Amino acid sequence: MDVIRILIAILLPPLGVFLQVGLGLHFWLNILLTLCGYVPGIIHAIWVILRK
């Protein structure tokens, strides 16, 4: 299941984080990082998915 979340996180980082943690701090932080730059959003999303 983590492989699917990681693939989703590469395509749409906030969606990958949402599937892992829901509407929490990490979700909103990931939206902010993705708006600032796509790569920081991907890195954060993968970190959140692999951390849990």
Backbone as CSV, one residue per row, in Angstrom:
resi,resn,N_x,N_y,N_z,CA_x,CA_y,CA_z,C_x,C_y,C_z
1,MET,0.818,-1.200,0.000,0.000,0.000,0.000,0.860,1.260,0.000
2,ASP,2.024,1.210,0.658,2.896,2.381,0.673,3.405,2.732,-0.724
3,VAL,3.590,1.739,-1.565,4.073,2.005,-2.929,3.044,2.829,-3.691
4,ILE,1.787,2.504,-3.524,0.724,3.258,-4.199,0.679,4.688,-3.668
5,ARG,0.807,4.849,-2.350,0.806,6.201,-1.767,1.999,7.012,-2.246
6,ILE,3.156,6.374,-2.386,4.337,7.086,-2.864,4.143,7.520,-4.311
7,LEU,3.575,6.667,-5.143,3.299,7.056,-6.529,2.308,8.213,-6.592
8,ILE,1.296,8.169,-5.758,0.332,9.273,-5.698,1.018,10.543,-5.204
9,ALA,1.938,10.389,-4.219,2.648,11.544,-3.679,3.541,12.197,-4.725
10,ILE,4.056,11.426,-5.653,4.884,12.004,-6.709,4.016,12.789,-7.691
11,LEU,2.824,12.284,-7.970,1.927,12.972,-8.902,1.199,14.144,-8.245
12,LEU,0.625,13.902,-7.071,-0.124,14.928,-6.327,0.269,14.841,-4.850
13,PRO,1.310,15.567,-4.446,1.810,15.433,-3.076,0.753,15.623,-1.977
14,PRO,-0.128,16.635,-2.054,-1.108,16.766,-0.974,-2.062,15.571,-0.862
15,LEU,-2.388,14.953,-1.978,-3.274,13.790,-1.939,-2.589,12.618,-1.237
16,GLY,-1.315,12.423,-1.507,-0.577,11.361,-0.828,-0.531,11.567,0.670
17,VAL,-0.331,12.806,1.099,-0.313,13.111,2.534,-1.703,12.940,3.118
18,PHE,-2.722,13.380,2.410,-4.094,13.237,2.889,-4.455,11.772,3.104
19,LEU,-4.059,10.911,2.190,-4.365,9.491,2.338,-3.643,8.877,3.536
20,GLN,-2.518,9.454,3.919,-1.750,8.920,5.041,-2.230,9.462,6.390
21,VAL,-2.415,10.791,6.487,-2.702,11.399,7.798,-4.027,12.142,7.879
22,GLY,-4.708,12.350,6.784,-5.977,13.079,6.824,-5.752,14.585,6.804
23,LEU,-6.774,15.312,7.249,-6.722,16.782,7.225,-6.068,17.313,8.495
24,GLY,-4.778,17.166,8.582,-4.047,17.630,9.753,-3.013,18.664,9.363
25,LEU,-2.120,18.909,10.286,-1.061,19.894,10.081,-0.183,19.531,8.885
26,HIS,0.176,18.263,8.757,1.045,17.850,7.663,0.385,18.062,6.305
27,PHE,-0.924,17.891,6.224,-1.630,18.122,4.962,-1.516,19.579,4.539
28,TRP,-1.810,20.496,5.459,-1.770,21.914,5.119,-0.341,22.382,4.866
29,LEU,0.608,21.833,5.606,2.008,22.161,5.369,2.431,21.693,3.981
30,ASN,1.963,20.537,3.582,2.312,20.021,2.267,1.705,20.868,1.155
31,ILE,0.500,21.344,1.349,-0.093,22.248,0.343,0.757,23.508,0.210
32,LEU,1.177,24.062,1.334,2.022,25.257,1.304,3.351,24.968,0.607
33,LEU,3.985,23.841,0.932,5.251,23.493,0.288,5.076,23.237,-1.203
34,THR,3.981,22.619,-1.576,3.732,22.356,-2.993,3.497,23.657,-3.753
35,LEU,2.837,24.609,-3.134,2.638,25.903,-3.795,3.944,26.676,-3.930
36,CYS,4.842,26.509,-2.951,6.139,27.186,-3.015,7.059,26.529,-4.040
37,GLY,6.896,25.259,-4.224,7.712,24.524,-5.188,7.278,23.075,-5.194
38,TYR,7.192,22.500,-6.352,6.659,21.143,-6.479,7.566,20.118,-5.785
39,VAL,8.876,20.287,-5.915,9.821,19.321,-5.352,9.764,19.292,-3.817
40,PRO,9.740,20.436,-3.124,9.609,20.357,-1.660,8.327,19.642,-1.224
41,GLY,7.259,19.811,-1.966,6.019,19.113,-1.651,6.161,17.611,-1.794
42,ILE,6.865,17.166,-2.828,7.091,15.736,-3.040,7.965,15.169,-1.922
43,ILE,9.038,15.872,-1.590,9.941,15.396,-0.528,9.191,15.268,0.787
44,HIS,8.406,16.263,1.133,7.647,16.216,2.385,6.627,15.083,2.362
45,ALA,5.948,14.907,1.251,4.939,13.850,1.154,5.565,12.473,1.321
46,ILE,6.680,12.241,0.674,7.350,10.948,0.802,7.850,10.748,2.223
47,TRP,8.363,11.804,2.850,8.808,11.715,4.243,7.652,11.346,5.172
48,VAL,6.502,11.967,4.979,5.343,11.668,5.817,4.892,10.219,5.618
49,ILE,4.888,9.751,4.392,4.435,8.389,4.106,5.401,7.362,4.688
50,LEU,6.690,7.575,4.537,7.669,6.601,5.026,7.850,6.658,6.537
51,ARG,7.523,7.789,7.146,7.678,7.951,8.596,6.694,7.084,9.365
52,LYS,5.505,6.886,8.848,4.463,6.154,9.579,4.503,4.691,9.273
